[in-house]
Amino acid sequence: MIQSDAGPLPAAVDELWWRRAELGPADTEARAVVVSAVDMLDSGKARVAEVSRTGEVVVDERARRAVMLAFRVLGLARSQVGDFHHRDRVPLKASVEGVRVVPGAIARWGSYLAPGVVLMPSFVDIGAHVDEGSTVGAWASIGPCAQIGRNVHLSGGVGVGETGGREGAEDHRATGEPPRTVPAIVEDGALIGGRAVIADGARVGRGAVVGAGTVLAGSTPVVDARTGEELERGRVPDWCVAAGGTRWRDFPGGTFGLRCVLVLERLREGHRPGRAELDRILHG
């Protein structure tokens, strides 16, 4: 991970961050700075994280600070959508031009939805970035600052990143810094099977297929099932099929299975396996 404050957001965000304990909804000047910064995330002019041309994840700490400061400077406000009443600090997105939003879908202000995105009844949190042509399946959740690439398919019930709504924004006073975990990242063309979880700190590579029910955290061992080689933890490689697995370990109390992710097969770049081929790979 590369940390950077060189993004397009104003340096005033940093000054507010260092005195955030003093801030509140009554601070109109601070609120104006934070709202302007989060507006840039909302429009896609800035983003919390992205994968560089060299394949490294670059995190804009200033952008992440702006997301967390929003919970300091925004007061609770009532809103209504049809018969549904809400009371929250973060409003819903006001503009979803070119995005298909199925009734029941929720996208918070500060999230970016590119043209061609499809939202089934689902949840997209502040700071998240969903790129062109991606589909967010029914009851899927994209947590704060999670990054979804182009033409990604998130199946029903998938969880990407933390989904608590606050990203622990007011719970990091002890360290004085935002969490150092890299936001969850799903790269271009990936397919995530139903009920899978891609937690903060985890990364799914381009064109990868992740089987249903798989849980991938930043510390999850990733193992090549063909060779037994242990790969980079928390990262599913590009163009492969992966699924949740178990590794057995001996403890003083007995032998127990610990969760891992198995890379079952490597794919030819650009090849998306059909249902029959996936069934063969995942289920034998």
C-alpha positions, -999 to 999 in steps of 0.1 A, spaced: 0 0 0 12 35 -8 -3 63 13 -7 97 -3 -20 131 4 -13 143 -31 -49 139 -44 -72 167 -55 -88 174 -21 -78 206 -2 -51 205 25 -76 221 48 -90 186 54 -57 177 72 -59 207 95 -95 198 104 -84 162 110 -58 172 136 -83 192 156 -113 169 149 -120 164 187 -131 201 187 -155 199 158 -192 195 157 -222 203 135 -221 239 146 -188 245 129 -201 259 96 -167 266 81 -154 231 88 -186 216 75 -182 236 43 -147 222 37 -158 186 45 -189 188 23 -169 202 -6 -144 173 -2 -170 146 0 -188 161 -30 -157 154 -50 -159 117 -39 -196 117 -48 -189 130 -83 -159 107 -89 -134 136 -91 -116 121 -62 -114 86 -47 -101 70 -15 -80 43 -32 -70 30 -66 -47 5 -81 -17 21 -98 -2 12 -132 25 -8 -113 -2 -28 -95 2 -12 -61 -27 1 -41 -25 39 -35 -47 52 -6 -55 89 -4 -55 94 33 -69 129 29 -99 115 12 -104 89 39 -101 116 66 -128 136 48 -152 106 50 -146 102 87 -148 140 94 -183 140 78 -196 121 109 -182 149 131 -196 179 113 -229 167 99 -259 167 123 -287 142 123 -314 152 98 -348 137 89 -356 127 54 -383 108 36 -384 87 5 -420 77 -3 -434 62 29 -400 55 43 -387 79 70 -349 82 78 -329 100 104 -292 101 96 -261 122 93 -253 112 58 -280 119 31 -288 97 1 -272 104 -32 -289 132 -51 -277 123 -86 -274 88 -102 -273 98 -138 -269 68 -161 -273 43 -132 -301 18 -129 -314 19 -94 -340 -9 -86 -365 0 -58 -350 -9 -24 -314 1 -34 -297 26 -11 -266 47 -20 -253 73 4 -240 107 -6 -202 105 -10 -203 72 -29 -196 73 -66 -216 52 -91 -204 54 -127 -227 53 -157 -239 18 -165 -239 6 -129 -269 -15 -119 -280 -15 -82 -304 -42 -72 -319 -37 -37 -286 -32 -20 -265 -8 0 -235 14 -11 -218 35 17 -201 68 17 -166 69 1 -173 37 -20 -164 38 -57 -183 16 -82 -170 18 -117 -187 15 -151 -208 -15 -160 -207 -32 -126 -237 -49 -111 -245 -49 -74 -267 -79 -66 -297 -81 -43 -289 -76 -7 -252 -69 -14 -234 -44 7 -205 -22 -3 -189 -6 28 -173 28 34 -144 35 10 -146 1 -7 -135 1 -44 -152 -18 -71 -137 -19 -106 -153 -19 -141 -177 -47 -152 -176 -64 -118 -205 -87 -108 -213 -89 -71 -239 -117 -66 -267 -116 -41 -258 -111 -4 -221 -102 -11 -204 -80 15 -174 -59 4 -156 -39 31 -169 -29 65 -206 -21 64 -212 -4 98 -219 30 82 -193 48 103 -161 30 93 -152 34 130 -149 71 123 -154 81 160 -136 51 174 -100 58 164 -94 86 189 -68 64 208 -45 62 178 -51 96 165 -51 83 129 -75 67 105 -73 29 103 -43 18 83 -61 -11 66 -64 -8 29 -100 -5 18 -115 -37 2 -108 -37 -35 -124 -58 -63 -107 -52 -96 -120 -50 -131 -140 -79 -145 -141 -99 -112 -171 -121 -103 -180 -126 -66 -203 -155 -58 -233 -152 -35 -229 -145 2 -191 -141 -2 -173 -115 20 -144 -94 8 -133 -76 40 -112 -45 44 -76 -52 36 -85 -78 10 -81 -76 -27 -96 -96 -56 -76 -94 -88 -88 -86 -124 -110 -112 -139 -110 -135 -108 -139 -156 -99 -146 -160 -62 -169 -189 -52 -201 -185 -32 -196 -182 5 -159 -175 4 -146 -152 32 -115 -132 23 -99 -109 49 -66 -91 47 -49 -118 67 -66 -148 51 -40 -174 38 -44 -178 0 -30 -212 -12 -25 -226 -47 -44 -258 -45 -24 -274 -73 10 -269 -58 4 -261 -21 23 -228 -25 12 -201 -1 5 -169 -20 1 -133 -9 -23 -132 21 -56 -115 16 -53 -113 -22 -69 -135 -49 -46 -133 -80 -57 -120 -114 -76 -144 -137 -82 -174 -115 -110 -193 -98 -109 -193 -60 -131 -207 -32 -131 -210 5 -112 -239 20 -99 -253 53 -64 -260 65 -60 -284 94 -37 -275 123 -27 -293 155 -33 -275 188 -29 -286 223 -66 -291 225 -69 -311 193 -68 -307 155 -90 -279 141 -97 -265 107 -87 -229 100 -102 -209 71 -82 -202 40 -89 -194 3 -78 -219 -23 -68 -209 -59 -84 -238 -78 -75 -230 -113 -57 -203 -133 -76 -188 -162 -64 -175 -196 -65 -137 -195 -97 -124 -208 -115 -158 -204 -147 -158 -183 -157 -195 -177 -194 -204 -183 -216 -221 -157 -207 -256 -167 -170 -249 -165 -173 -232 -132 -193 -260 -117 -165 -284 -128 -138 -263 -112 -157 -255 -80 -175 -288 -74 -156 -314 -94 
